[in-house]
Structures are given as structure tokens and as C-alpha cells.
Amino acid sequence: MVVTVERALELIYANITTKKTKIIPIEDALTYVLAQDIIATHNLPPYDNSAMDGYAVKLEDSGKFVSVTHTIFAGDNSSEKLTHTNAIKIMTGAKIPLGTQCIVPIEETKQAEGGVYLQDDLVLSKHIRLTGEDIKKGELLLKRQTRLNAHQITLLASQGISHIKVHKKPRVSLFASGNELKMHFEQVKEYQLYNTNTPTLLSRAVELGCEVEFIGTAEDSMEDINRHIESALEDSDLIITSGGVSVGDADFTKEAFGEFGYEILFDKIAIKPGKPTTFGKIADTAILNLPGNPLAAALNFELFAQTIILALSGDNSKYISSINAKMKNNYKIKKGRRTLVPGIFDGEFFQPTQNFTPGMVSPLANANSFVMLDEECEILVQNSVVKVIPTKFSFTSTTQNSLVSKPL
């Protein structure tokens, strides 16, 4: 049955269950998705401290000479109290002594024997980091379903959190099928091709935060494809194949999966390229059969495999999103089918790749994004707005939005 792109995405989200959870140290937490809310247990800073190397002073001593008798360093547990006509030298991060009204940086004072001369325009609380001005105890620090990046791990460390609950990473297994395919470390003959799909899809799945296994390249036979399926089913949340899903005499992939109880949820999509893309399940394992043509496989991976992976991950920002851009030049296209067009987004304009076909490998290597054009689109005029979908940078959303660019 042929489904629309929107219906295909609906079926994926309706049939994918978020991964279960585990506890890990924060040092290993990069790209994992939180399975708990994180509440701040400490103020940050935990005490008023100096933002500069300088002098703790009172405002009434503006423009005057003040005596300096000692220094407070970061980490000192000082109980000093500042008094009028005196200053205390203080280092960045050190606890502010009682009675301090501002910090004067060293370079803004004039040195003198036994002390310093202060400027005459001192400002209350200047260069003082106040308790809790960054993080307040009891506030929600991170929400569950947040994918962790380096700066969010900083927040965890600031609270002395050593372990957190996260969703397990999706486990993905991949294989390709085709008698003509050889791996890049093998010798090819004049009638054979290198298998470019599996290394590409494997690398992309790793970029998306998955644990990935390469099962191999299957021959175009039921027996060999069955062996690869059996191996892939052992410990996978998602199996991705490329090739063998069209209507040729040697296209056995869907039939082979059928022997394992494959429930097909859709087996054709109204899209170009990639119409034969198929999605279903065997028990709790999701199956995505992509076309064998490299560009078709890669583009449909971006739409459908990425959607499955995001749904599995537990990430609240699980919907592929787009960025508005202007067309660099006029672009004509034959209408009648939803079409994927790779190209370059430069931050303002989108320039479609000039020459591409489903069997090419270079267009996506040179592109950083693509657009999905509406069935009725025949021309995109210069400066018209299109919705760019990234392939080399992440852009997702907490709500599902239309990804289709329509003509004016």
C-alpha cells in the first residue's frame, strides 16, 4: 500500500516504544536522553564571591587611600570582617568578607606603600557574584526527555551529581543485499560495485546516538538473507536494510523477513526517490527496508530511520524540523510526486544540487541539507521561502511541523 510521507511518519510514531532506562555515571552521559527530572540541590555560587582579582572595599572609601593588610584566596575559609578605611586583597572565586560592598579590580587602583588609592566612582555590588545568581536550590535544572550535551553535563557536575537515570541508546543492526555488492576492503570486478550504503547508514546512526552493528552483505537469495535477519534479530531495536525491496526478480528482502513474522505497516511511500521504502515490525523490533540506490537510501534514512531513532530514544525533541531559507535561484521540477532535493544551505539561501539521480553517491556528500517539495510544485522562484531539512547538523523540535515546501 502506498502511503503519504505524513502517514508514514504517523505509523512510525504509533508503533515505536521508547527504550527502557538505566543508571550511568555522568562522564558517560553525552548524547543520552534523561529519564528523570534534575532538581538543584545547591545554590550556585554557594556563597558570595569575587569575580575579579582585586580589593574588597566599602563605598564610603571612594577616592581615598585604604590600608591593605592581608589577602583572601579562593578556597580560604576566611572569617574576616571589612572595616572603613581598610581593604582586603581578594582573588577570583574567593569568599567575600563580611561588610564588603564592592570589588575593585587590581588594575583600577593605584598602588601605594601599605595600601592602594581607590577610584572615586565605586558601584555597589560591582564584581561580586551573589549566592544563587546562577542556580538556585530547588529549581528545575534539567527536564526528563532532554538529550544531554557537554554544557548540560556541566550543570550536573555543578550539583555534585555523579550518576543519572537515562534511556538506553537504540540498538541498530544493518545489512545490505545484492550479488553485485562488495565491501570497501574487498576487490571488485568490472561487473560489481562497492557497498556504500551500509557504511553510510552505519555512520549516520552512530551520529544520531545509536549502538550499531554491521551484520554483513547478503547475497540475493532467501537462504543468505534469512541468515542475516536471524543474526540481526538477536539484539536489535531497529534493523535497517538497503536493497532488495523493489519488484525485480532478485528482490527477496521483504519475502525473507516475512518468514520471521514481519508485520508490514507500509511498503511504499508517495515520494521520489525512495518509493519502495518499507516499514514494519517483528515482535518488538522495528524493520526499515530502504531502496538500494545510494542517494534514495540516504535521503529516506534522514526522514524515516531518523524518526524511528528519535522515537526510540525518549527525546522530547523527537520531531524532525526545518529551517526557513530563501531560494538562491529559480528551480524547475516535474510535478506529480513529493520530491526530495539535496543542496547547500548557507545560513540564508538554499542552492539545490544541479545534477543528481537516485543511484549517485556524491550529491549528499557535497550537500548539507535537502528540501521536500510538494506534489504540485513546478517551480521555486528566486528568493521564495523553502523549508530546509539538515543532514549535517541537528535541528529537531518538541512539536511535529510540516516539512513540505510549497510553491507560491
N, C-alpha and C positions, 0 to 999 in steps of 0.2 A: 504494500500500500504506500502511495506517495503522500507525504505529509509536508506541510509548510515548515519553514525554519522555526517559527514561533511554536508550532505544535510539537516539533521535535524537542525543543528546549523544555516545554511543559512536561513532556513524558519523562525526560531525564530527571527533572527535579521531583516528580511524583514517585519515582521508583528508586531513588538513591537514598540510603540511610547514612547519617553521619557516623563516622568512626567512633569507637569507644575510647575511653580515656586511660591515661597512665600518669605516674609521677616521675618527673625528671629534674635534675639539677639545672639551675638557670644557665650554667655555662654551655649546656647542650640545647637550649631552648630556641635558638634562632630559627625562624620560619615556622615554628609550631604554632598551633592555634590554642589559645587559653580555653580551659574548660571550667574556669572559676572566676568570680569577681575578685579583684585585688583591692583591699581596703588599706589605706595608710595607717600604720601603727606608730609612726613617729613624725614629729614636725621636721621640716627641712627648710632652713637650717634649724638644728635643735636648740640653738642659743643665738643671741645677737652676736654678730662677729664682724670683723673688719674686712672690707672689700679691697683695701689697699695696704701697702706698706706705708706707714705714716705715723701720725701722732693723735692720740685720744685727747680731746680738749673740750673746754666749755665755751659757749658763745660769748660770754662776757669778757673773754680774753682776746677778742678780735683786735688785731693790730698791735698787740702787746708782745713783750718778751715773756716767755714762760720757762720755768726750770724743768729739766728732764733728768730724772734720777735712775730710771730702770726701763727694761724692755719686756714685753709680753710676747711670747712666741706661740704659734699655732700648736695646740695640744697642751699648753700650760694650764694647770688648774689654779688660776690666779684668783685671789680674793681682794685684790687692791680696790681702793676707792679713790676716784679722782677728785682733787680739790682745786679751788680757784688759785690762779697764778702758776699752776703746775700742768705739765703734760706727761703722758706716758707713751713712750715709743711702742708701737704695736705692729706686728707682722700680719700679712694677709691670712685670714682664716682664724685668727686668734680671738678668744672670747673678749667681748667689750667690757672694760671695767665699770663698775657702778659709778654713776654720775656723769658718764660721757654723753656729750650732746652732738658731737660730730667727729669725723676723722679728717685730718688734713694730710694729704699725700706729702711724702718727704720732699719731692721736687717743688712743692708750692710753699716751702718755708725757707727762711734764711738762717743758716747755721750761725751759732754764736757760742762762746765758751759757757758751758754749763746749761745750755738750753737752745731754744730757737725763737725767732721772731715769726709771728703769725700774720697772715694776710688780714685785711680789715673787713672782709665780706663773707664771713663764715655762715654756713647754711645748716639749719637744724637737720640732723639725721643723715647728712650727706656722707656717702661712702660707708654706711652701716647696713649690713644685711640683717634684716629683722627676723626674729623667730617665726617660722612657718610661712614666710612670704613666698616660698616656692611650693611647698606641700604642707597641708595642714592635717594633723592627726584626725582620722575618722573619715576623710574624704575618699570618694571612689577614685582609685588610682588608674585601674585598667578594667574594662568590661570583659566578661567572658565572650568568647567568639571573636576575640581580637587576634590577628596574626602578629606575632612578635618580631620586631626588628631590633637592631642594635640599641637604639635610643630608648626603647621601652624596657629592654633588659637593664639599662641604666636605672630606671625607676625602681625595678625590683631590688637591685643591689643597694639602692639608697635606703631601703627599708629593712635591710638585713635579711631578706628572703632568700633562702638557699634552694628550696625545691618548690615546684608548682605542678598543678594538675593541668594536663594538656590533652587534646585529641591526638590519637595516634596518626601518623602520616599514612596516606593512602599507599597501598602496595600495588604496583603496576607491573604486569608482565607483558612483553611484546614479542611478536614474531611476524615474519613476512612469509609469503608463499609465492613460488614461481620457479620453474625449472631453469629459467634464464638468469636467475639471480645468484651472484656470488658476493661474499663479504669482501670488504676492502683489503683484507690481509691475504686474499686468495688470488690466483691467476685467472684472468678472464680470457675466453676465446672470442673470436670475431663475432659470434652469434650470441654472446652473453653480456650481461650488464652487472655493474656493481650495485649491491643493495644499499641505496642511500636513505631509504625510508626509515629503517629501524634505528640507525644511529641518530638520525634527526629527531624522531619522536622520543627516543630514549632521553636524549639530551634535554629536550623541551620539558619532559615530565620531571626530570631532576630539577630543572629551573623552577618548576611550579611546586617544589617541595615534596616530591614523592620518593618512596623507596622503590627502585626499579630493577627488574631482572630481564635480561635478554635470553629468550628461550632458544632462538636459532632461526634459521631459514628453512622452511618446509618445502619439500618437492610438491608438485601438482598431483598429489594422489591422496585418496581418502585415508590410507593407512598412515602415511607420514604426517599429514595434518592432524589426525587423531592423536598421534603420539605427542605432538607439540601441545595440543589442547589439554591432554591429560596432565602433562607436566606443568602447564601454566595454571591449571585449576587448583594445584596443591595448596597454594598460599597467596591468593590474589584477591584484591578488592575489585580490580579492573584489568581486563585483558584487552589489549589493543592489537589488531592485526591490520596488515595492509596487503591488498591484492586478493584475487580470487572471489570477489563479491559481485562481479558483473554477470553477463549471460553467456560467456564463452564456453567452449567445450571442456576447458580445463579449470573452470571456476568452481571449486569444490568447497570453499570455506564455509558458507552457510549450511550446506548439507552436512558437512563433518560436525559442526557444532550441534546440529540437530540430533545427532546420535547421543549427545550428553544432556538432552532435555532443554535445549535452547528455546526460551520464550522470546520470540521476536516482537518488539514493541513498535518498530518501524523498520522498513527495509529499503526505502527510497525517500529522498528529500527533493523538493522542488527547488533545486539550487544548481548553479553552474560555476565552477566544476564541482563534482562530488556527488552526483545524483545517487549512485549505488550505496552510499553510506548507510550502514545498518546498526541498530542498537537493540539490545535485549539483555536478558539475564539468564544465568544458570544458577539456580538457588539464590544465594546472596551475592554472587559475583556478577558484576556488570560486564557486558561484552560490547565493544565498539569495533566494527569491521569497517575499515577505511578503504577507499579505492587504491589501486596500485600505482597510479600516476603520481609522481612525487609532489608536484605543486598542488594537486587536488587533495592528496593525503594531508599535506602540511596545513593548508588553509582550513580544511574541515576539522583537523585536530584543534586548531585555535578556537573554533566555535563550540565543538561538541565534546572533545576529550577534556578541554579546559573546564567546561561546565560540569562534567562528571567529577573531575578532581576537586573543584571548588565545593561542590555539594557534599562530597565525602569528607572534606577537611574540617567542617564545622565552622568555617569562617563566616561571620555575619555579612561581610562584604563579598558575597558569593556570586554576584551577577556581573557578567562581562559588560563593560560600559564603553562609552565612546567619547571622543573629544571633537568639538566642532572646529572645522577648518575651512578655509576658502580654497576653491579650485585654482591651481596655478594657471591652467589654460583650459580652453574648450576641450571636451572629451566626448566622442560619439561612441555609441554602443548599440548593438541589436537588442531590441526589447523582446519581452516574452517570457523571460525566466529570471528569478532572483540571481544576481551575478556577483561574484567576489572578484575584486580588482586590487592587486597589490600595488604598492607605491611608496613614496617617501613623504613623510610629514616633517616639515622643518620648523614646527612651532607656530606657524601661521598658515602656510599653504600646503595642499596635498597635490603631489605630482604623480599620476598613475605611471606604472611601468609601461614602456612603449610596446614591447613585444613579449608576450607570454602565452604559453599553452599549458594544458594540464600536465603534460609529460616533462616539463622543464624543471631544472633544479636551481638555476641561477636567480630567477626573479625574487624569491623570498630572501635569498642570501643578501641581495642588494637592497631590498626593501626594509622598512621598519614598521610597516602597518598595512592595512587594507581597508577598503570600503565595501559595503554590501549594497548594491544598487537595486532599487525597486523594479518590479517586472515591467512597469510602464515607462521606465527611463530610456530615452533615446539619445539625449544629450545633456551633459552637465556644462553649463556655460562658465566662462572665466569669472572668478570671484563669487560664484554661488557657494552656499554652505553645504558641506557634506559631513557625515559622521565617521570619523577615523577610528578604527579599532587597532590598537597597538599589538605588535608581535615581538618587539624588543624592549618593551618597558611595560610595567604592570599598571592597569587602570581598571579598577573594579568598583562596584557600588553596592550600597545596602538595599537598594531597590532595583527592580528589573525595569530597564528602559528600552525603548525601541532602538535597534541598531541599523535601521534601514535609512539610506539616503534617497530622497525623492526629488524629482525634477520640480522646478518652479511652476 
